[in-house]
Amino acid sequence: MEDPEGGAKPQFDGASAAGRKDGKKSRRRKGKRGGQSRNAAHPASHEPSGGAGQPARPMEDAAGNPARKRKRRRRGGHSAAQGGSPHPHAMEQTQAVGNAARSEGESAPSRRNRRKHRGKRGLQGRPLTAAKPSSPQQESRAEETARISVPRETQNGAAAGRKGRQDSHPGFQGDRQAGDYTWPEELYAALDLGTNNCRLLIAQPTRPGQFRVVDAFSRIVRLGEGLAASGRLSDEAMERAIEALRICASKLRNREIRRMRLIATEACRQAVNGEEFLSRVVAETGLELEIIDRETEARLAVSGCSSLVGRETRSVVLFDIGGGSSEIAVIRIGDNRFSRLANHITHWTSLPVGVVTLSERHGGRDVTPEVFEGMVREVEGMLVSFDCPEIEIAQTGDFHLIGTSGTVTTLAGVHLDLPRYDRRRVDGIWLSDDEVSAMQAKLLSWDFESRAANPCIGPDRADLVLAGCAILEAIRRRWPSPRMRVADRGLREGLLTDMMADDGVWRRNRNRRGQRAR
């Protein structure tokens, strides 16, 4: 039987032959070249691993023994040198696959790199695979990080946002595995009870300015239904809202929340029984909601969309078309950009009109072009009183609109002709002025049944979407822009961003990573 240990062996420990200037061979190599293994076929036998007088090393079977595998790597030098001494810059590494050995060429830089990162490799030099999520739920949570917190231009579509890729962070080290940094279990919660929807987000901070969604809830409750006519919240609307809030309370009780903020907006601001309703919410669900003012609502909408404003942008008009009110913020960014985009708001307004109130006044089921134009003129009349300097629109693309509401996300979904609404494809998308006009004309040409049958609209929004388009059209006429960016985010994301920034969690995480990297 041929000696499996025959031939010259490269040095993997001690002084390397590459560092010897006098051409001398190590004593170990001389002994190996001159000696023969006596019992190589027997796993329990011993063979000399060096010159005379050195202790013998045990030889065991090839199944999983580290020592034997190291020797297999050394054996690659025999084929490279054709029975002679290996060239110091042409050493090879052999990988064992089952019981067979295969020689592969390896350059000196790659050999040094292997030694440098030996702690992150297996016995055969193969990189260790990253840990996979233990459940589909964890994978979906990781996907939510990119969808909410990463600007669309950095995602390269939905694929780049999968599994919370670490390379979206500017300080990511390419050689580090995805699980190198363990983020603290600090959960934050944000709840937004609006005129039309009840929404909840529970998230965990990750990389600076970003977070991973742990749990979410959204339901159309139409709390402001009939509010414009009666000035009160109806019993049916309050029952729908409380039922949704019970689900939110259950989700919050099941987790250890570091900090939460629960807000109510226009419906509770306008209703004469708004405070009475919130007292009932505390008694029946245990949740204490605060009614925020319109300025706070505008600033939160800006905070939630800050990552969608590029560095080249100098002016932005951001609008949030809600169920009972519509917030508009004019943002001007100079040479020095603050960490919080809301600090760049120069003018803002809150129009006392939303998709619910406007559709109730003009009708939302059967909307003719004349009815649509009447809704647009009503909103235009409200914008006349908004004292705001004109924005000079340059051709360099430094000004655009940002819309954060169900109206603009619906337009984007219809534009993409999605078989079902997909937030990953909608959030951050750009629409040109002509595309927005085409989508509004298409929706106006559909009857109520056609709008309800569209998967991106549905029966719950079929009577509201054209009222939202009328508000959008009035804003576009006041601030003409060649393009508009769609944001599927809003007050909840703004609440989470502000709470995490106030607590300094991203600063602490950055320091923690720096300590581990040393």
C-alpha angles and dihedrals in degrees: 000000000000116000106254091203097051123124133040119315127212118237113254096166135033122016112353121229088231089069096053113100097183095060093239118153122226119256090242093057092048091052093048094049093049099041131072128212109247101199106019092146094059116078094208096051126103131225132190112259097191142013127313116308095024118123117258120246122225120255115211135173122295096244105106101324109143094206093054091048092053090053091052089058090052092052089069090079091070095066093042095052097034093234096321135091114306120247108251092234097042102060116145136211123217122210119206116224107186104313096330126096125216124188120222127184118245130188125222095250092052090048091053090046090052092054091046092055098032090124090064096050137078127243093276095047095256116142113253111248118243116257113265122224110271092224140019088247092063091049092052090050091053090050090054091063093066093040094057108027109029119081112246094240091062095050101067089213126313095309095069092055095055120119092003096282111220093213090075086075113085093222096051117135109221094213094055122096120239092251097051093102118055113201119214119258093248110145124193127192132202126185125188118191105189136172093271108015142041111210134179132185128185112189144170122219116244127160119007110295093006139091140186119237112233098178137357140185134186132172135166106238102160093216091172096054109138092001095121092057102039104024090226138093109251122234092242092052092048091050091053091049095047091050090055091045090054089060090049091050091052091052091049093049092053093060136054103244118197094197136352139183122199118191140182123203141189101340093056091040093056102035117094088217095046095112091045090053092051091051088054089050091056092049095047103034107016092235118132111207125191124213108229125205124244096257091055090048091053093049092049091052089054092047091052092054100039095111090060093063109089126218092249093058117105103172133027136175108205120190134184114199105202135177097263105012140020122220121206125188127186111210124194119185121196130189092292113060119200121226088243114057091204088071088069094061108122100172133011140171139183117216115209091229134089140162094278098047095041094048091049091054097045104022125256105209103062108029117173124191088258092053090046092052090050091056090049092052092050092056091043088057090056092050092054090073092052104104105210129143116247117263116233106227112211125195092240094085095246093133129058144142126258119201122194112181144086090268097063094039089052091052090051092049092050090046091054090045091227117189086219132002112278116187093197091063096041105044110091098007120145122229123191122226091253092050092053091050091049093051093048091050091049093052091046090054093054123085123228094270093051092050092048091050093055109100092220093054110029129180094291093063102027093099094043106045097079092050087055090049089054091054090047092050091053090052092048091052091051094046110025111201132174091226144019131205120219120222122192092194137075144143097359092055090046091052092050093046093050095046093049092046092048091052092048093229094147091051091051091047090050091053091047091054092048091054092050093047093060 
